[in-house]
């Protein structure tokens, strides 16, 4: 892998030392003469379990191991290299190697990472990455940014450093189609934040218990539902002007509006209830609303996904394990066509780029399901997950990324750092196998990627 080398000065929000990334002016070969020898000689014994890791160069170090990154630029405390040196459980067989590290050697490597993990030319790794995935760490008040091509975490945004609380609970993320900005809902702090491409916080809007986000690709609008954790939120969703971040609330007339999607071909927003078998079709331009009842026991509609061509839509029922197929060729009048059983708690669905397959996690089953949209049957079930939650598709359709809460410890962490890590599973859509399990902060929830 060739690292990305465009400068990334704007990661000041992550570390005060990130300003060093503003210059590519060549300096003394600090990395190759001081940092790399330290890693090769003093830190290497801590990395013996990292299969596939090559410590021979800056490029190979940044590529990480078969399990993911070893260094996260601008985030020493979140980097595996430093966590192994400072946070290993006392019972771990690697602990003596950590205890043997000199304080000076640890400080040198820590400062190098916090300054951007630059090479000898002053270049910051992954600074020009384009295929970015944003993963909410609800249990850590943080957002992890993943390069979907390199399949490693490349940055961390720590919300406490921006003045938000440790219980901010970032939940869901939406990204501008061109990647110029991204938005995150904070359940705990009752706000929706807007960041620019350089991860600078540029605006915010107060909203009670925000949950799912849906970005309109044709208009300057962002829609916001209510969090599943809100017991009795207002029976309204939010409509935000993305340029000004001005908010208007729209009535949906039923309890606990959560599932949320926008039809790509018009002015219709679909909203589903957690508490009632109801969905609403909102025409925000005409200020009209139509309610649709769904038969059966309470399904608890978690999240919608609309096919790329706008002709169909799916939504999962948490309590009944059903997937509902809607005809949305006429956006104003979605028509329920069929239903299939797909296993326990189908969560956030995502379509393949060609619309032929929809993928989603089954939270209570620890699996991911792929459904053939033409046959409307289960095409594959991938096991080995841990409370799968959010999902996102790489633009080429080759990989689907699925976040895992892992609050039950179903995924056994490679190291004991004193918390259960959230995980982002990287699934090959052709082989339908997990290729990587990227460990991030606790309780990984919503995912967002440009498309």
DARAKA-V154900 format. One record per backbone hydrogen bond with DSSP energy under -0.5 kcal/mol. CO is the residue of the C=O (numbers start at 0). NH is the residue of the N-H. Records with the same first field share a line. If there is no record, write none. Layout:
BEGIN
CO->NH ; NH
END
This chain:
BEGIN
0->2
3->125 ; 126
7->10
9->12
10->13 ; 14
14->17
15->18
16->19
17->20
18->21
19->22
20->7
27->29
28->32
29->33 ; 34
30->35
33->37
34->38
35->39
36->40
37->41 ; 42
38->43
42->45 ; 46
43->46
44->47
46->49
48->50
49->52
50->65
56->60
57->61
58->62
59->63
60->63
64->67
67->64
69->80
70->72
71->74
74->78
75->78
78->81 ; 82
79->83
80->84
81->85
82->86
88->91
91->94
93->96 ; 97
94->98
95->99
97->100
101->105
102->106
103->107
104->108
105->109
106->110
107->111
108->112
109->113
110->114
111->116
112->73 ; 115
115->124
118->121
119->26
122->118
123->126
125->128
129->131
130->147
131->449
132->134 ; 145
133->447
134->143
135->137 ; 444
136->139 ; 140 ; 141
140->158 ; 159
141->136
142->156
143->134 ; 145
144->153 ; 154
145->132 ; 147
146->150 ; 151
151->146
154->144
155->157
156->142 ; 158
157->160
158->161 ; 163
159->162
164->167
167->187 ; 188
168->186
170->445
171->184
173->182
175->178
179->196
180->175
181->194
182->173
183->192
184->170 ; 186
185->189 ; 190
186->189
189->206
190->185
191->204
192->183
193->201 ; 202
194->181
195->198
199->195 ; 201
202->193
204->191
206->209
208->226
211->224
213->222
214->216
218->220
219->241
220->215
221->239
222->213
223->237
224->210
226->229
228->230
233->235
234->251 ; 252
236->249
237->223
238->247
239->221 ; 241
240->244
245->240
247->238
249->236
254->274
255->273
256->225
258->271
260->269
262->265
266->283
267->262
268->281
269->260
270->279
271->257 ; 258
272->300
275->277
276->293
277->272
278->291
279->270 ; 281
280->282 ; 289
281->268 ; 283
282->286 ; 287
287->282
289->280
291->278
298->318 ; 319
299->301 ; 317
300->258
302->315
304->313
306->309
310->327 ; 328
311->306
312->325
313->304
314->323
315->301 ; 317
316->320 ; 321 ; 345
317->344
320->341 ; 342
321->316
322->339
323->314 ; 325
324->336 ; 337
325->312 ; 327
326->334
328->330
329->332
333->335
334->326
337->324
339->322
343->364
344->362
346->348
349->358
351->354
355->372 ; 373
356->351
357->370
358->349
359->368
360->346 ; 362
361->364 ; 365 ; 366
365->383 ; 384
366->361
367->381
368->359
369->378 ; 379
370->357 ; 372
371->375 ; 376
376->371
379->369
380->382
381->367
385->405
386->404
388->347
389->402
391->400
393->396
397->428
398->393
399->426
400->391
401->424
402->388
403->422 ; 443
404->442
405->408
409->411
410->412
414->416
415->88
418->420
421->439
422->403 ; 424
423->437
424->401 ; 426
425->434 ; 435
426->399 ; 428
427->431 ; 432
432->427
435->425
436->438
437->423
440->421
441->138
442->137
444->389
445->135
447->133
END
